[in-house]
Amino acid sequence: MALSDCAILSGITNDCDTGRGGLKTVYFCPLSDKTSSTVITSISGAITNVATFLSTGKKFWTFQLKQNTSNYAQVIKASNANGTFYVEQTVNVKFAKFSAFNSYILKALFLQPQMVIAERQDGTLILLGETNGMNGQDSNQPGGVAMADFNGYDFTFKAEEPNMANTMATSLRDLLIVNA
């Protein structure tokens, strides 16, 4: 990395408090469906073009989530002594209601690395696992104890990426997504 890549380009000012936590939808696509090693982004980290991003006919599949059940996080992992840096990306998702069909569909998410678009409650789209893909981690399917307990799938996916996740313009969603 050239020293010019390390330049601070701007400060950050306080803005309106309009952010909201949690995810409302996640979109999965096998990393192997990606055709280009990079997507076109602006300096702000926003994806601006997806024309050659996926193989012809390939799309991200929609998985709808219940409110207040799922999240994502990015943790910067740096070693000053080694001069290394990477970002650990994690997505935790819960899908309500166990079924044999859902088990079949969800198993496929664990069989190969995935790219994940996480749609936040405020509508922002974040592309996770863009370079190395996200892999399924130890996850479970709790049956609950009481009648109103969660009964479904509780999954975790992780990636080790060279950069923070890019955001994606919502106008690009229709080019990449297969609706549920």
N, C-alpha and C positions, 0 to 999 in steps of 0.2 A: 504494500500500500504506500503510495507516495504521500509525502507530508502534506501536499495540497489537499488530499482527501480528508485530512484531519482538521481543516480550517473550520472555525465557528462562523457560520454565515448569518446568524441572527440571534437575537434574544427572544424570550417568550414573555408576553404580557398577559395579564389577567383578562379574561373575556367573560361574557355572560355565563351564569351557572345553568347551562342547558344539557349537560351530560347526564346520561342515565346508565346504570349498571345492568349487567345481565345480557343474555342473548335471546333473540326470538326465533331465529332460524339458523341452521347450519347447512352448508352445501358441500358434498363430498365428490371428489373426482380422483381416480388413481393417478399418481404421479407419472406413471408410464404413458398416460394420454397427453402429456405435455410435449409439444414439438420444439419449442424454443428454449434455450438455456436461460434466457431472461425475458421479462416483459418490459414494455416501454413505460418508463415512469418519468414524472417530473422531478425536479430537485426536491420537492416537498414530500416525496415518497408516495405519491398518488399514481395509480395505474391509469394511463391515459389511452392505451390502445391494446386491444386483445385480438386483432385480426389473425395473427398466426400463432396464437398462444397454445391452442389445443389441436390435436389431430382432427381431420375432417370428420364431422358427425359426432364428435365427443362433446359431452356437456357435464356440468356439475349436477348432481342429484339433490333434490330438496328434502330436508328432514326438519319438520316443524317441531318446535319445542313448547312446552308449557312455561308460562311466565314464572320467573323467580326460581328456576331449577338448574340453569346452565351458565357457564362462564368460560372465559379464556384469560390467560395471563402470559406475559412475556417477562422473563428475568434475564438481565444481562449478566453473563458469566465472564469475568475478566481476570487475567493473571498478569499483574505488572511484572513479576519476576520472569515469566516466560514470554511476555509480549504477545499474549494471545487474547482473543475475544470471540465470543459467540453468544447467541441468544437462545435460551431455552423457551420454547413456546409450548403451552399446555392448553388443551380444550377439554373441559369436563361437561358431558352432556347426559341428560336423563330423558329417556323415552318411556312414557307411561304405557301400561298394559302389555303384559306378556302374551305372545302368540307364536305358534310354530312358524308362520310365515315371516313375522318380524325377526325371529331368531335367524332364519335363513338369510334374509336381506342384511341384517346387521353383522353377521359373521363375515360377510364379504369385505367389510371395512377393515377387518383385522388381517386379512390375507396378503395385503401388499401396502406399501406406503401410500398415503393419501395427501392430496392438497385439500385444504378446508377453507371455505369462505365462511367467516362468522359474521352474521348480521346482528349488530348490537340493537338494543332497545330504541336508540335514537336514529336507527336506519343506516348508520355507518357500516360499510362492508370492509372487512379486514381479511387479507389473503395470508393464511398460515401454512407453513410447510412448503413454501414456494420452491425452494432449492433442493432440499433433501427429503421432503415428505414427512408426514406425521405417521407415527406407528402406534397401534393400539397397545395399551399397557394393561396391567392387571385390572380387571373390571369385574362387575358382578351383576347378578339378576336377583335382587332381593324380592321376597314374596310378602314381606310385611308381617306384622303380628296382629294388630287391630284392624278392624274393617276399613278404616280410613287411611291406613298406612300406605306408603308408596309401594307399588307393585309394578315392576317394569325392569328397565335396563339402566345401569349407572356405569357409563363408559368414560375412560380417560385416554386421550391421544397426546403424544409428545413428539416434538421435533427439536433438533439442534440445528440452528440456521446461522448463516454468516451475518445477517442483518435483521433489524427490527422488521416486522411485517408491514407490507404496503397496504394503503387503503385503496379502495376501488370506487370509481364513480358509479352511482346507482344506475346511470344511463347505460352502463355496460352489462348490467345484470341480465337483460333479456338475450344477449348474445351468448351467454355462458350457461344458463340455468334451464333445467327440466323441472317444471312445477310438479309438486306432489299430487 
